[in-house]
Amino acid sequence: MLTCVYVFNFIDRQIVVILQESIKQDLGLMDWQLGLLSGFAFAVFYVTMGVRPRFLLGPFTPPLDPF
């Protein structure tokens, strides 16, 4: 199952790279704006969407043991 999640994560990141030129032309973005979209904004999206499932699954998973 972890392999499946990794594959979808990899494909999701590659879709942005593959469609980068089309996105740039359609939205009329400059290079720095496209870099921000594929870098910082993408990272913020993944962090916010990755933390949310942990809170939703919290009651159903064992607590994290720091030791």
C-alpha positions as CSV (number, residue, x, y, z in Angstrom):
1,M,0.0,0.0,0.0
2,L,2.8,2.4,0.8
3,T,4.3,1.7,-2.7
4,C,0.9,2.6,-4.2
5,V,0.9,5.9,-2.3
6,Y,4.4,6.7,-3.4
7,V,3.6,6.0,-7.1
8,F,0.6,8.3,-7.0
9,N,2.7,11.0,-5.2
10,F,5.4,10.7,-7.9
11,I,2.9,10.9,-10.7
12,D,1.2,13.9,-9.2
13,R,4.5,15.8,-9.0
14,Q,5.4,14.9,-12.6
15,I,2.1,16.1,-14.0
16,V,2.9,19.6,-13.0
17,V,6.3,19.4,-14.7
18,I,4.9,17.8,-17.9
19,L,2.2,20.4,-18.3
20,Q,4.4,23.3,-17.2
21,E,4.7,25.0,-20.6
22,S,1.0,24.6,-21.3
23,I,0.1,26.1,-18.0
24,K,2.5,29.0,-18.6
25,Q,1.0,29.8,-21.9
26,D,-2.6,29.4,-20.9
27,L,-2.3,31.5,-17.8
28,G,0.2,34.0,-19.2
29,L,2.7,33.4,-16.4
30,M,6.3,34.5,-16.2
31,D,9.1,32.1,-15.3
32,W,9.3,33.2,-11.7
33,Q,5.5,32.8,-11.2
34,L,5.7,29.3,-12.7
35,G,8.6,28.5,-10.4
36,L,6.5,29.6,-7.4
37,L,3.6,27.5,-8.6
38,S,5.6,24.4,-9.0
39,G,7.8,24.9,-5.9
40,F,6.5,26.8,-2.9
41,A,2.7,26.7,-3.6
42,F,3.0,23.0,-4.4
43,A,4.8,22.3,-1.1
44,V,2.3,24.4,0.9
45,F,-0.6,22.4,-0.7
46,Y,1.0,19.1,0.2
47,V,1.7,20.1,3.8
48,T,-1.8,21.4,4.4
49,M,-3.4,18.3,2.7
50,G,-1.1,15.9,4.5
51,V,-1.7,17.2,8.0
52,R,-5.5,17.1,7.6
53,P,-5.8,13.3,7.2
54,R,-3.7,12.8,10.4
55,F,-6.2,14.7,12.4
56,L,-9.1,12.8,10.8
57,L,-7.4,9.5,11.5
58,G,-6.2,10.4,14.9
59,P,-8.9,8.6,16.9
60,F,-8.4,5.4,14.9
61,T,-4.7,5.1,15.1
62,P,-2.4,4.4,18.1
63,P,-0.7,7.4,19.6
64,L,2.8,8.3,18.4
65,D,5.4,7.1,20.8
66,P,8.4,9.5,20.8
67,F,10.7,6.9,22.5
